[in-house]
Amino acid sequence: MVKKYILAGCLFATIFTSCSNEKEVNPFLISQGNVGKLNIDTQLKDLDSVFSGDSIVKKAVENGFSKSNEVTIYDKEGNELLLLDPVKEFDSTSTIGNIQIKDNRFKTGKGLGLESTFKDISTNYKISRIENTLRTAVIFLDEINTYVTIDKEYIKGDARYNTDIPIEPSQIPDEAKIKHFWIGWK
């Protein structure tokens, strides 16, 4: 009888230890090569198993002269989480090329997310480059394959009105909020 209790105790300890050693994936952590449950090698055909408890909406989008397919991930409550663009259009074996972060729970290990400001960016990351577009400043953070946009309403100087003038980090105030947050894997 004592042997049964010892054996049961050992079995319980073994199961408990092995379960606690498994690394659980943070479903909202953005890191190099990972966005929550997705990684750089995830194929479109695997999305149903990766997001088994969520809703996946696939649709073809026509952008001027070309068509593409995009995938939107919604959580159980109907909140939009991610917008995915595949590397190869209309190919279920394609990996994901770009991910637009749509939910403010997604953050990098240093806390960068949709609710962050330019100060959060400049304090925690090396800015690779800034592109001046018609309506936004696009800030590239190559170390985490990320680019974010900031509305040009925050930009100081002539670069706000002229896309030919480069935007310098000093022209962006610390309180400027992120407008869009993208991960670019391909």
TIMI-67577 format. One record per residue: x, y, z of N, C-alpha, C in turn; residue in three letters; residue number from 1. Coordinates in Angstrom, 2 decimals. Atoms other than C-alpha are relative to their C-alpha. Layout:
# residues N
+---------+---------+---------+---------+---------+---------+---------+---------+---------+--------+-----+
!    n_px !    n_py !    n_pz !   ca_px !   ca_py !   ca_pz !    c_px !    c_py !    c_pz ! residu ! num !
+---------+---------+---------+---------+---------+---------+---------+---------+---------+--------+-----+
!       X !       Y !       Z !       X !       Y !       Z !       X !       Y !       Z !    ALA ! NUM !
...
+---------+---------+---------+---------+---------+---------+---------+---------+---------+--------+-----+
END
This chain:
# residues 186
+---------+---------+---------+---------+---------+---------+---------+---------+---------+--------+-----+
!    n_px !    n_py !    n_pz !   ca_px !   ca_py !   ca_pz !    c_px !    c_py !    c_pz ! residu ! num !
+---------+---------+---------+---------+---------+---------+---------+---------+---------+--------+-----+
!    0.82 !   -1.18 !    0.00 !    0.00 !    0.00 !    0.00 !    0.87 !    1.26 !    0.00 !    MET !   1 !
!   -0.91 !   -1.14 !   -0.09 !    2.84 !    2.40 !    0.88 !    0.69 !    0.21 !   -1.36 !    VAL !   2 !
!   -0.65 !   -0.11 !    1.31 !    4.53 !    1.60 !   -2.45 !   -0.91 !    0.70 !   -1.01 !    LYS !   3 !
!    0.94 !   -0.64 !    0.92 !    1.37 !    2.69 !   -4.31 !    0.00 !    1.51 !    0.21 !    LYS !   4 !
!    0.00 !   -1.44 !   -0.29 !    1.38 !    6.06 !   -2.53 !    1.30 !    0.66 !   -0.46 !    TYR !   5 !
!   -1.30 !   -0.54 !    0.44 !    5.09 !    6.58 !   -3.22 !    0.04 !    0.09 !   -1.52 !    ILE !   6 !
!    0.03 !    0.02 !    1.46 !    4.63 !    5.60 !   -6.86 !   -0.93 !    1.10 !   -0.53 !    LEU !   7 !
!    0.95 !   -1.04 !    0.42 !    1.59 !    7.89 !   -7.20 !    0.61 !    1.38 !    0.23 !    ALA !   8 !
!   -0.65 !   -1.28 !   -0.30 !    3.54 !   10.74 !   -5.56 !    1.09 !    0.32 !   -0.99 !    GLY !   9 !
!   -1.06 !   -0.20 !    0.98 !    6.49 !   10.27 !   -7.89 !   -0.57 !    0.34 !   -1.38 !    CYS !  10 !
!    0.64 !   -0.25 !    1.29 !    4.22 !   10.14 !  -10.92 !   -0.56 !    1.42 !   -0.04 !    LEU !  11 !
!    0.55 !   -1.35 !   -0.07 !    2.44 !   13.33 !   -9.82 !    1.11 !    1.05 !   -0.11 !    PHE !  12 !
!   -1.13 !   -0.94 !    0.02 !    5.78 !   15.11 !   -9.22 !    0.61 !    0.09 !   -1.40 !    ALA !  13 !
!   -0.55 !    0.02 !    1.36 !    7.06 !   14.03 !  -12.63 !   -0.89 !    0.77 !   -0.96 !    THR !  14 !
!    0.94 !   -0.70 !    0.89 !    3.93 !   15.25 !  -14.43 !    0.00 !    1.49 !    0.31 !    ILE !  15 !
!    0.03 !   -1.40 !   -0.40 !    3.84 !   18.52 !  -12.46 !    1.26 !    0.72 !   -0.46 !    PHE !  16 !
!   -1.26 !   -0.61 !    0.39 !    7.52 !   19.22 !  -13.12 !    0.10 !    0.16 !   -1.51 !    THR !  17 !
!   -0.10 !   -0.10 !    1.46 !    7.33 !   18.46 !  -16.85 !   -0.98 !    1.02 !   -0.54 !    SER !  18 !
!    0.96 !   -0.99 !    0.47 !    4.21 !   20.59 !  -17.27 !    0.46 !    1.41 !    0.31 !    CYS !  19 !
!   -0.43 !   -1.35 !   -0.36 !    5.70 !   23.56 !  -15.44 !    1.24 !    0.41 !   -0.77 !    SER !  20 !
!   -1.19 !   -0.32 !    0.78 !    8.87 !   23.34 !  -17.55 !   -0.33 !    0.38 !   -1.44 !    ASN !  21 !
!    0.38 !   -0.36 !    1.35 !    6.95 !   23.75 !  -20.81 !   -0.16 !    1.51 !   -0.08 !    GLU !  22 !
!    0.06 !   -1.44 !    0.19 !    7.27 !   27.28 !  -22.13 !   -1.30 !    0.36 !   -0.69 !    LYS !  23 !
!    1.27 !   -0.43 !    0.59 !    3.87 !   28.83 !  -22.74 !    0.26 !    1.26 !   -0.82 !    GLU !  24 !
!   -0.18 !   -1.13 !    0.89 !    3.74 !   31.28 !  -25.64 !   -0.93 !    1.13 !    0.44 !    VAL !  25 !
!    0.80 !   -1.17 !   -0.31 !    2.58 !   34.78 !  -24.71 !   -0.75 !    0.38 !   -1.29 !    ASN !  26 !
!    0.74 !   -0.23 !    1.25 !   -0.23 !   35.34 !  -27.26 !    0.05 !    1.44 !   -0.49 !    PRO !  27 !
!   -0.06 !   -1.40 !    0.41 !    0.51 !   39.09 !  -27.40 !    1.42 !    0.57 !   -0.03 !    PHE !  28 !
!   -1.39 !   -0.47 !    0.00 !    4.32 !   39.27 !  -27.32 !    0.54 !    0.08 !   -1.43 !    LEU !  29 !
!   -0.67 !   -0.20 !    1.29 !    6.11 !   40.70 !  -30.37 !    1.49 !   -0.10 !    0.25 !    ILE !  30 !
!   -1.45 !    0.14 !   -0.13 !    9.70 !   39.53 !  -30.67 !    0.57 !   -0.31 !   -1.39 !    SER !  31 !
!   -0.65 !    0.28 !    1.28 !   12.22 !   38.84 !  -33.42 !   -0.51 !   -1.32 !   -0.56 !    GLN !  32 !
!    0.50 !    1.22 !    0.64 !   10.51 !   36.35 !  -35.75 !   -1.29 !   -0.56 !    0.57 !    GLY !  33 !
!    1.24 !    0.47 !   -0.61 !    7.36 !   36.02 !  -33.59 !   -0.95 !    1.15 !    0.26 !    ASN !  34 !
!    1.07 !   -0.91 !   -0.42 !    4.07 !   37.82 !  -33.13 !   -1.03 !   -0.89 !    0.68 !    VAL !  35 !
!    0.88 !    0.88 !   -0.74 !    2.18 !   36.04 !  -30.38 !    0.22 !   -1.44 !   -0.40 !    GLY !  36 !
!   -0.06 !    1.42 !    0.38 !    1.42 !   32.51 !  -31.64 !    0.59 !   -0.22 !   -1.39 !    LYS !  37 !
!   -0.55 !    0.11 !    1.36 !    2.73 !   33.26 !  -35.15 !    1.51 !    0.08 !    0.03 !    LEU !  38 !
!   -1.43 !   -0.19 !    0.18 !    6.30 !   32.83 !  -36.24 !    0.28 !    0.17 !   -1.48 !    ASN !  39 !
!   -0.39 !   -0.33 !    1.37 !    8.17 !   33.65 !  -39.40 !   -0.21 !   -1.17 !   -0.98 !    ILE !  40 !
!    0.20 !    1.18 !    0.84 !    7.66 !   30.08 !  -40.70 !   -1.45 !   -0.47 !   -0.07 !    ASP !  41 !
!    1.41 !    0.40 !    0.02 !    3.88 !   29.88 !  -40.10 !   -0.56 !    0.15 !   -1.40 !    THR !  42 !
!    0.62 !   -0.03 !    1.33 !    2.05 !   29.01 !  -43.32 !   -1.49 !    0.31 !    0.14 !    GLN !  43 !
!    1.42 !   -0.33 !   -0.02 !   -1.44 !   30.20 !  -44.22 !   -0.86 !   -1.21 !    0.35 !    LEU !  44 !
!    0.79 !    1.21 !   -0.25 !   -2.72 !   26.62 !  -44.11 !   -0.01 !   -0.40 !    1.48 !    LYS !  45 !
!   -0.09 !    0.33 !   -1.43 !   -1.70 !   26.44 !  -40.42 !   -0.79 !    0.95 !    0.89 !    ASP !  46 !
!    0.68 !   -1.02 !   -0.81 !   -3.72 !   29.47 !  -39.29 !   -1.19 !   -0.56 !    0.77 !    LEU !  47 !
!    1.16 !    0.57 !   -0.69 !   -6.80 !   27.39 !  -38.44 !    0.40 !   -0.70 !    1.30 !    ASP !  48 !
!   -0.42 !    0.66 !   -1.23 !   -4.83 !   25.38 !  -35.88 !    0.66 !    0.99 !    0.96 !    SER !  49 !
!   -0.65 !   -1.00 !   -0.86 !   -2.79 !   28.35 !  -34.57 !   -1.05 !    0.84 !    0.72 !    VAL !  50 !
!    1.05 !   -0.84 !   -0.57 !   -5.95 !   30.40 !  -33.99 !   -1.31 !   -0.79 !    0.12 !    PHE !  51 !
!    1.16 !    0.90 !   -0.06 !   -8.34 !   27.51 !  -33.26 !   -1.17 !    0.58 !    0.79 !    SER !  52 !
!    1.08 !   -0.57 !   -0.79 !  -10.34 !   29.50 !  -30.71 !   -0.46 !    1.36 !   -0.50 !    GLY !  53 !
!    0.31 !   -1.33 !    0.51 !  -10.51 !   32.67 !  -32.80 !   -0.66 !   -0.10 !   -1.38 !    ASP !  54 !
!    0.62 !   -0.04 !    1.34 !  -12.16 !   33.74 !  -36.07 !    1.02 !    0.47 !   -1.02 !    SER !  55 !
!   -0.91 !   -0.34 !    1.08 !  -10.23 !   33.90 !  -39.32 !   -0.84 !    0.38 !   -1.22 !    ILE !  56 !
!    0.74 !   -0.46 !    1.17 !  -11.58 !   35.93 !  -42.24 !    1.00 !    0.22 !   -1.13 !    VAL !  57 !
!   -0.88 !   -0.11 !    1.16 !   -9.90 !   35.51 !  -45.61 !   -0.79 !    0.69 !   -1.11 !    LYS !  58 !
!    0.70 !   -0.67 !    1.10 !  -10.74 !   37.87 !  -48.45 !    1.00 !    0.49 !   -1.04 !    LYS !  59 !
!   -0.79 !   -0.54 !    1.10 !   -9.45 !   38.93 !  -51.83 !   -0.24 !    1.51 !   -0.04 !    ALA !  60 !
!    0.08 !   -1.46 !    0.03 !   -8.69 !   42.65 !  -52.08 !    0.57 !    0.47 !   -1.32 !    VAL !  61 !
!   -0.47 !   -0.56 !    1.25 !   -8.35 !   44.59 !  -55.30 !    0.58 !    1.37 !    0.27 !    GLU !  62 !
!   -0.70 !   -1.28 !   -0.21 !   -5.79 !   47.39 !  -55.13 !    0.43 !    0.55 !   -1.36 !    ASN !  63 !
!   -0.37 !   -0.57 !    1.29 !   -5.84 !   49.25 !  -58.42 !    0.10 !   -1.05 !   -1.08 !    GLY !  64 !
!   -0.22 !    0.93 !    1.10 !   -4.29 !   46.92 !  -60.97 !    0.24 !   -1.44 !    0.45 !    PHE !  65 !
!   -0.31 !    1.36 !   -0.45 !   -3.64 !   43.90 !  -58.79 !   -0.99 !   -0.47 !    1.06 !    SER !  66 !
!    0.82 !    0.60 !   -1.05 !   -5.48 !   41.52 !  -56.51 !    0.93 !   -0.66 !    1.00 !    LYS !  67 !
!   -0.76 !    0.68 !   -1.04 !   -4.20 !   40.20 !  -53.23 !   -0.99 !   -0.62 !    0.97 !    SER !  68 !
!    0.86 !    0.56 !   -1.04 !   -5.53 !   38.14 !  -50.41 !    0.56 !    0.39 !    1.35 !    ASN !  69 !
!   -0.41 !   -0.34 !   -1.35 !   -5.47 !   39.23 !  -46.81 !   -0.84 !   -0.80 !    0.98 !    GLU !  70 !
!    0.64 !    0.79 !   -1.03 !   -6.39 !   37.46 !  -43.63 !   -0.11 !    0.86 !    1.26 !    VAL !  71 !
!    0.21 !   -0.74 !   -1.23 !   -7.91 !   39.14 !  -40.59 !   -0.32 !   -0.99 !    1.11 !    THR !  72 !
!    0.22 !    0.85 !   -1.16 !   -7.80 !   37.46 !  -37.19 !   -0.79 !    0.80 !    1.04 !    ILE !  73 !
!    0.83 !   -0.59 !   -1.06 !  -10.52 !   38.26 !  -34.63 !    0.00 !   -0.94 !    1.20 !    TYR !  74 !
!    0.08 !    0.85 !   -1.19 !  -10.64 !   37.03 !  -31.04 !   -1.45 !   -0.44 !    0.23 !    ASP !  75 !
!    1.33 !    0.56 !   -0.29 !  -13.65 !   35.25 !  -29.48 !   -1.06 !    1.07 !    0.21 !    LYS !  76 !
!    0.94 !   -1.09 !   -0.26 !  -15.22 !   38.59 !  -28.54 !   -0.26 !    0.85 !   -1.24 !    GLU !  77 !
!    0.19 !   -0.76 !    1.24 !  -15.01 !   39.88 !  -32.13 !    0.95 !    1.17 !   -0.18 !    GLY !  78 !
!   -0.99 !   -1.06 !    0.13 !  -12.07 !   42.23 !  -31.56 !    1.02 !   -0.35 !   -1.07 !    ASN !  79 !
!   -0.98 !    0.22 !    1.05 !   -9.76 !   42.60 !  -34.55 !    1.39 !   -0.03 !    0.64 !    GLU !  80 !
!   -1.34 !    0.17 !   -0.58 !   -6.29 !   41.33 !  -33.59 !    1.10 !    0.35 !   -0.99 !    LEU !  81 !
!   -1.09 !   -0.11 !    0.97 !   -4.13 !   41.12 !  -36.70 !   -0.55 !    0.01 !   -1.42 !    LEU !  82 !
!    0.28 !    0.05 !    1.43 !   -4.23 !   41.75 !  -40.44 !    1.26 !   -0.56 !   -0.66 !    LEU !  83 !
!   -1.15 !    0.71 !    0.56 !   -1.96 !   39.34 !  -42.35 !    0.01 !    0.10 !   -1.52 !    LEU !  84 !
!   -0.20 !    0.03 !    1.44 !   -0.57 !   39.66 !  -45.87 !    1.00 !   -1.11 !   -0.31 !    ASP !  85 !
!   -0.93 !    1.09 !    0.33 !    0.99 !   36.50 !  -47.34 !    1.11 !    0.45 !   -0.94 !    PRO !  86 !
!   -1.09 !   -0.27 !    0.93 !    4.28 !   36.46 !  -49.22 !   -0.46 !   -0.30 !   -1.42 !    VAL !  87 !
!    0.51 !    0.40 !    1.31 !    2.67 !   34.58 !  -52.15 !   -1.52 !    0.06 !    0.03 !    LYS !  88 !
!    1.44 !   -0.17 !    0.05 !   -0.84 !   35.56 !  -53.06 !   -0.69 !   -1.31 !   -0.40 !    GLU !  89 !
!    0.87 !    1.12 !    0.33 !   -3.50 !   32.83 !  -53.14 !    0.73 !   -1.35 !    0.02 !    PHE !  90 !
!   -0.77 !    1.23 !   -0.15 !   -1.08 !   30.09 !  -52.01 !   -0.06 !   -0.42 !    1.47 !    ASP !  91 !
!    0.19 !    0.42 !   -1.39 !   -1.99 !   28.15 !  -48.85 !    1.31 !   -0.40 !    0.69 !    SER !  92 !
!   -1.28 !    0.36 !   -0.61 !    1.65 !   27.10 !  -48.33 !    0.89 !    1.23 !    0.22 !    THR !  93 !
!   -0.77 !   -1.23 !   -0.18 !    2.81 !   30.73 !  -48.29 !    0.15 !    0.33 !    1.48 !    SER !  94 !
!   -0.19 !   -0.56 !   -1.34 !    4.28 !   32.22 !  -45.15 !   -0.55 !    1.42 !    0.00 !    THR !  95 !
!    0.55 !   -1.35 !   -0.16 !    3.25 !   35.62 !  -43.85 !    1.10 !    1.02 !   -0.26 !    ILE !  96 !
!   -0.98 !   -1.03 !    0.32 !    5.04 !   38.64 !  -45.26 !   -0.10 !    1.21 !    0.91 !    GLY !  97 !
!    0.22 !   -1.19 !   -0.83 !    3.49 !   41.51 !  -43.30 !   -1.16 !   -0.25 !    0.95 !    ASN !  98 !
!    1.05 !    0.11 !   -1.01 !    1.40 !   41.74 !  -40.17 !   -0.29 !    1.41 !    0.52 !    ILE !  99 !
!    0.39 !   -1.26 !   -0.62 !   -0.53 !   44.81 !  -39.13 !   -0.60 !   -0.31 !    1.36 !    GLN ! 100 !
!    0.50 !    0.18 !   -1.36 !   -1.08 !   44.95 !  -35.39 !   -1.25 !    0.87 !    0.14 !    ILE ! 101 !
!    1.26 !   -0.72 !   -0.12 !   -4.69 !   45.92 !  -34.72 !   -0.50 !    0.10 !    1.44 !    LYS ! 102 !
!    0.45 !    0.05 !   -1.39 !   -5.02 !   45.23 !  -30.98 !    1.10 !    0.53 !    0.91 !    ASP ! 103 !
!   -1.01 !   -0.63 !   -0.85 !   -3.26 !   47.28 !  -28.30 !    0.61 !   -0.93 !    1.04 !    ASN ! 104 !
!   -0.62 !    0.95 !   -0.93 !   -2.49 !   44.17 !  -26.21 !    1.32 !   -0.54 !   -0.54 !    ARG ! 105 !
!   -1.26 !    0.46 !    0.58 !    0.30 !   43.24 !  -28.65 !    1.09 !    1.02 !    0.33 !    PHE ! 106 !
!   -1.11 !   -0.87 !   -0.37 !    3.60 !   44.64 !  -27.36 !    1.32 !   -0.76 !   -0.15 !    LYS ! 107 !
!   -1.34 !    0.59 !    0.01 !    7.32 !   44.06 !  -27.72 !    0.44 !   -0.23 !    1.43 !    THR ! 108 !
!   -0.55 !    0.23 !   -1.34 !    9.41 !   42.94 !  -24.78 !    0.32 !    1.30 !    0.72 !    GLY ! 109 !
!   -0.29 !   -1.30 !   -0.59 !   10.24 !   46.62 !  -24.23 !   -1.25 !    0.87 !    0.10 !    LYS ! 110 !
!    1.26 !   -0.71 !   -0.21 !    6.56 !   47.60 !  -24.16 !   -0.52 !    0.81 !   -1.16 !    GLY ! 111 !
!    0.46 !   -0.78 !    1.15 !    6.21 !   49.09 !  -27.65 !   -1.26 !   -0.64 !   -0.58 !    LEU ! 112 !
!    1.27 !    0.47 !    0.54 !    2.64 !   48.79 !  -28.92 !   -0.76 !    1.15 !   -0.63 !    GLY ! 113 !
!    0.83 !   -1.01 !    0.67 !   -0.18 !   50.70 !  -30.58 !   -0.21 !    1.26 !    0.83 !    LEU ! 114 !
!    0.24 !   -1.16 !   -0.84 !   -0.60 !   53.03 !  -27.62 !    1.30 !    0.73 !    0.37 !    GLU ! 115 !
!   -1.30 !   -0.60 !   -0.32 !    3.10 !   53.97 !  -27.54 !    0.17 !    1.35 !   -0.70 !    SER ! 116 !
!   -0.33 !   -1.30 !    0.56 !    4.63 !   57.33 !  -28.36 !    1.39 !   -0.05 !   -0.64 !    THR ! 117 !
!   -1.33 !   -0.07 !    0.62 !    7.71 !   58.44 !  -30.28 !    1.09 !   -0.12 !    1.07 !    PHE ! 118 !
!   -1.00 !    0.13 !   -1.07 !    9.55 !   58.70 !  -26.95 !    0.25 !   -1.48 !    0.33 !    LYS ! 119 !
!   -0.17 !    1.43 !   -0.24 !    8.92 !   54.97 !  -26.37 !    0.88 !   -0.63 !   -1.07 !    ASP ! 120 !
!   -0.80 !    0.52 !    1.11 !   10.42 !   54.27 !  -29.78 !    1.46 !    0.42 !    0.16 !    ILE ! 121 !
!   -1.37 !   -0.52 !   -0.01 !   13.47 !   56.53 !  -29.49 !    0.79 !   -0.40 !    1.24 !    SER ! 122 !
!   -0.67 !    0.41 !   -1.23 !   14.25 !   55.47 !  -25.91 !    0.45 !   -1.46 !   -0.05 !    THR ! 123 !
!   -0.24 !    1.44 !   -0.06 !   14.15 !   51.72 !  -26.56 !    0.58 !   -0.64 !   -1.25 !    ASN ! 124 !
!   -0.44 !    0.61 !    1.25 !   15.13 !   51.17 !  -30.19 !    0.84 !    0.96 !   -0.83 !    TYR ! 125 !
!   -0.78 !   -0.77 !    0.96 !   17.60 !   52.31 !  -32.81 !   -0.88 !    0.19 !   -1.24 !    LYS ! 126 !
!    0.79 !   -0.30 !    1.19 !   15.72 !   54.04 !  -35.62 !    0.89 !   -0.22 !   -1.22 !    ILE ! 127 !
!   -0.80 !    0.31 !    1.18 !   17.00 !   52.61 !  -38.91 !   -0.13 !    1.09 !   -1.06 !    SER ! 128 !
!    0.23 !   -1.09 !    0.94 !   15.40 !   55.25 !  -41.11 !   -1.43 !    0.51 !    0.18 !    ARG ! 129 !
!    1.33 !   -0.59 !   -0.02 !   12.40 !   57.54 !  -41.44 !   -0.33 !    0.41 !   -1.43 !    ILE ! 130 !
!    0.45 !   -0.38 !    1.34 !   10.47 !   57.87 !  -44.70 !   -1.13 !    1.01 !    0.13 !    GLU ! 131 !
!    0.99 !   -1.06 !    0.02 !    8.39 !   60.93 !  -45.47 !   -1.03 !   -0.31 !   -1.09 !    ASN ! 132 !
!    1.06 !    0.28 !    0.98 !    5.08 !   60.00 !  -47.13 !   -1.00 !    1.15 !    0.04 !    THR ! 133 !
!    0.97 !   -1.08 !    0.12 !    2.10 !   62.14 !  -48.02 !   -0.67 !    0.34 !    1.33 !    LEU ! 134 !
!    0.75 !   -0.25 !   -1.24 !    0.30 !   61.72 !  -44.67 !    0.68 !   -0.46 !    1.28 !    ARG ! 135 !
!   -0.64 !    0.54 !   -1.21 !    2.68 !   59.94 !  -42.32 !    1.52 !    0.01 !   -0.11 !    THR ! 136 !
!   -1.42 !    0.31 !   -0.09 !    6.24 !   59.53 !  -41.18 !    0.07 !   -1.49 !    0.30 !    ALA ! 137 !
!   -0.14 !    1.43 !   -0.20 !    7.20 !   55.86 !  -41.48 !    1.36 !   -0.24 !    0.65 !    VAL ! 138 !
!   -1.21 !    0.20 !   -0.79 !    9.74 !   54.84 !  -38.84 !    0.34 !   -1.48 !    0.00 !    ILE ! 139 !
!   -0.43 !    1.40 !    0.11 !   11.71 !   51.62 !  -39.42 !    0.92 !   -0.37 !    1.16 !    PHE ! 140 !
!   -0.80 !    0.56 !   -1.10 !   13.11 !   49.56 !  -36.54 !    0.45 !   -1.38 !   -0.45 !    LEU ! 141 !
!   -0.46 !    1.24 !    0.62 !   15.12 !   46.89 !  -38.34 !    0.31 !   -1.11 !    0.99 !    ASP ! 142 !
!   -0.38 !    1.03 !   -0.98 !   16.24 !   45.10 !  -35.16 !   -1.17 !   -0.90 !    0.38 !    GLU ! 143 !
!    1.17 !    0.83 !   -0.30 !   12.66 !   43.85 !  -34.64 !   -0.93 !   -0.11 !   -1.21 !    ILE ! 144 !
!    0.77 !    0.11 !    1.25 !   11.48 !   43.90 !  -38.31 !   -1.32 !    0.75 !    0.07 !    ASN ! 145 !
!    1.22 !   -0.76 !   -0.24 !    8.99 !   46.62 !  -37.46 !    0.07 !    1.35 !   -0.68 !    THR ! 146 !
!    0.12 !   -1.39 !    0.40 !    7.79 !   49.83 !  -38.98 !   -1.32 !    0.53 !    0.52 !    TYR ! 147 !
!    1.17 !   -0.65 !   -0.55 !    5.35 !   52.25 !  -37.43 !   -0.21 !    1.31 !   -0.74 !    VAL ! 148 !
!    0.27 !   -1.30 !    0.60 !    3.63 !   55.33 !  -38.77 !   -0.44 !    0.97 !    1.08 !    THR ! 149 !
!    0.43 !   -1.10 !   -0.85 !    3.12 !   58.64 !  -37.07 !   -0.60 !    1.04 !   -0.92 !    ILE ! 150 !
!    0.69 !   -0.98 !    0.83 !    0.65 !   61.16 !  -38.46 !    0.86 !    1.25 !   -0.15 !    ASP ! 151 !
!   -0.84 !   -1.17 !    0.27 !    2.34 !   64.14 !  -40.09 !   -0.48 !    1.25 !    0.73 !    LYS ! 152 !
!    0.44 !   -1.15 !   -0.79 !    0.25 !   66.50 !  -37.96 !    0.96 !    0.29 !    1.15 !    GLU ! 153 !
!   -0.96 !   -0.17 !   -1.07 !    2.94 !   65.96 !  -35.32 !    1.35 !    0.55 !   -0.48 !    TYR ! 154 !
!   -1.32 !   -0.35 !    0.53 !    5.89 !   66.77 !  -37.61 !    0.20 !    1.51 !    0.00 !    ILE ! 155 !
!   -0.36 !   -1.42 !   -0.03 !    7.63 !   70.11 !  -37.12 !    0.79 !    0.34 !   -1.26 !    LYS ! 156 !
!   -0.80 !   -0.49 !    1.12 !    9.06 !   72.14 !  -39.98 !   -0.64 !   -0.28 !   -1.34 !    GLY ! 157 !
!    0.49 !    0.10 !    1.37 !    8.68 !   72.07 !  -43.75 !   -0.23 !   -1.44 !   -0.46 !    ASP ! 158 !
!    0.19 !    1.41 !    0.39 !    8.89 !   68.26 !  -43.96 !   -1.44 !   -0.44 !    0.19 !    ALA ! 159 !
!    1.42 !    0.32 !   -0.22 !    5.30 !   68.20 !  -42.73 !   -0.81 !    0.18 !   -1.29 !    ARG ! 160 !
!    0.76 !   -0.33 !    1.21 !    4.15 !   69.65 !  -46.07 !    0.70 !   -0.41 !   -1.30 !    TYR ! 161 !
!   -0.77 !    0.30 !    1.20 !    6.84 !   68.46 !  -48.48 !    0.65 !   -1.38 !    0.15 !    ASN ! 162 !
!   -0.53 !    1.36 !   -0.10 !    7.59 !   64.75 !  -49.03 !    1.44 !   -0.12 !   -0.49 !    THR ! 163 !
!   -1.38 !    0.03 !    0.47 !   10.93 !   65.63 !  -50.67 !    1.01 !    0.36 !    1.09 !    ASP ! 164 !
!   -0.88 !   -0.39 !   -1.10 !   12.33 !   66.90 !  -47.37 !    0.07 !   -1.15 !    1.00 !    ILE ! 165 !
!   -0.13 !    1.10 !   -0.98 !   13.72 !   64.19 !  -45.07 !   -0.49 !    0.43 !    1.39 !    PRO ! 166 !
!    0.44 !   -0.24 !   -1.37 !   12.24 !   63.90 !  -41.58 !    1.10 !   -0.50 !    0.93 !    ILE ! 167 !
!   -1.01 !    0.35 !   -1.00 !   14.76 !   63.93 !  -38.75 !   -0.71 !   -0.34 !    1.31 !    GLU ! 168 !
!    0.63 !    0.33 !   -1.29 !   13.99 !   62.37 !  -35.35 !   -0.30 !    1.23 !    0.86 !    PRO ! 169 !
!    0.19 !   -1.21 !   -0.81 !   14.34 !   65.82 !  -33.77 !   -1.27 !    0.77 !   -0.39 !    SER ! 170 !
!    1.22 !   -0.67 !    0.45 !   11.28 !   66.97 !  -35.78 !   -1.27 !   -0.70 !    0.51 !    GLN ! 171 !
!    1.15 !    0.75 !   -0.52 !    9.03 !   64.40 !  -34.07 !   -0.04 !    0.17 !    1.51 !    ILE ! 172 !
!    0.07 !   -0.18 !   -1.45 !    7.85 !   65.34 !  -30.58 !   -0.16 !   -1.32 !    0.74 !    PRO ! 173 !
!    0.08 !    1.21 !   -0.82 !    8.10 !   62.76 !  -27.79 !   -1.42 !   -0.52 !    0.14 !    ASP ! 174 !
!    1.39 !    0.41 !   -0.23 !    4.30 !   62.70 !  -27.34 !   -0.73 !   -0.45 !   -1.26 !    GLU ! 175 !
!    0.65 !    0.45 !    1.25 !    3.57 !   61.83 !  -31.01 !   -0.38 !   -1.47 !    0.13 !    ALA ! 176 !
!    0.53 !    1.36 !   -0.17 !    1.40 !   58.70 !  -30.98 !    0.16 !   -0.83 !   -1.28 !    LYS ! 177 !
!   -0.06 !    0.93 !    1.12 !    1.79 !   55.65 !  -33.19 !   -1.39 !   -0.10 !   -0.63 !    ILE ! 178 !
!    1.27 !    0.13 !    0.75 !   -0.90 !   55.50 !  -35.88 !   -0.21 !   -1.44 !   -0.46 !    LYS ! 179 !
!    0.05 !    1.39 !    0.48 !   -0.12 !   52.09 !  -37.44 !    1.26 !   -0.71 !    0.44 !    HIS ! 180 !
!   -1.13 !    0.81 !   -0.48 !    2.16 !   49.25 !  -36.34 !    0.05 !   -1.25 !   -0.87 !    PHE ! 181 !
!   -0.17 !    1.13 !    0.93 !    3.50 !   46.69 !  -38.86 !    1.24 !   -0.79 !    0.35 !    TRP ! 182 !
!   -1.16 !    0.90 !   -0.04 !    5.81 !   43.70 !  -38.72 !    0.24 !   -0.42 !   -1.43 !    ILE ! 183 !
!   -0.33 !    0.38 !    1.38 !    7.61 !   43.05 !  -42.01 !    1.00 !   -1.14 !   -0.01 !    GLY ! 184 !
!   -0.88 !    1.17 !    0.01 !    9.00 !   39.54 !  -42.35 !    0.60 !   -0.29 !   -1.36 !    TRP ! 185 !
!   -0.54 !    0.29 !    1.34 !    9.55 !   39.38 !  -46.11 !    0.05 !    1.25 !   -0.82 !    LYS ! 186 !
+---------+---------+---------+---------+---------+---------+---------+---------+---------+--------+-----+
END
